Structures are given as structure tokens and as C-alpha cells.
Amino acid sequence: MNYQLKKRLLIVVLTQLVIIAISFITYHKVSLLIYINISFYFTAVLLLTSLLVYTIHSGFFDVISRSFSLAFERGPNKRRFEEIPPLSELVTFNQKPLVFYGLMNGLLMTLALVIYYF
């Protein structure tokens, strides 16, 4: 098997174990409904974080971040607007793994939801 695939599957399995551990620690039991609820939170955080990183990479917040940096800069070394690096160049985090893990957790959560209703 490919190294990347093994690594991704290991992270998905670890995420599922963390969900089960949180279920056991918080509710002192593991049930399908509790698993679905906690998985929903994990999926939402992963997917919303990936959407935020995607929005930052698109350059949507560049002017806002540069304006705030310019407004709060003081002293004789004040830079010009063009010298301030945009936020999209400062954030070099790849959002694709977050999308993958969010979708995998969402798929497992949906499977558990189908099992719960049938």
C-alpha cells in the first residue's frame, strides 16, 4: 500500500478512536447516537476550518488584514500599504487534508446515522 494512503487511514482511525474516547469520557458509555453527535462536531470543525483556509487563500481577507496592519503600526518605521504582505501569502497551510478527513468522518457519521434510523 502507498505510504500516503496508510498515513491517511491511520489518521482517520485515530480520529475515530478519539471520538469514541470522548464519548466514553463525557457520557461514560458509547452509543450510536452519542457517536453521531460527537462525529458531527468533528466533521463540522474540520470542514469549516478547511473552508476558512480556502477563503484566506483566495485573497478575500488580504485588503482587510493589510489595512489593520497599517492602522495599528506605529513609530518611525511605518511601512507603506504595498510593503505589507497579504494574508494569503502568509498562510501556507494546505486545506485539502482537512477536507479529506472531514469528508471521511462525515461519511462514517452518515453511515452510522443510516444504521441508527434503520
Secondary structure, DSSP 4 states (H G I P E B T S, - for coil): --HHHHHHHHHHHHHHHHHHHHHHHHHSS--HHHHHHHHHHHHHHHHHHHHHHHHHHTTTTHHHHHHHHHHH--STTPPPGGGSPPHHHH-----HHHHHHHHHHHHHHHHHHHHHH-
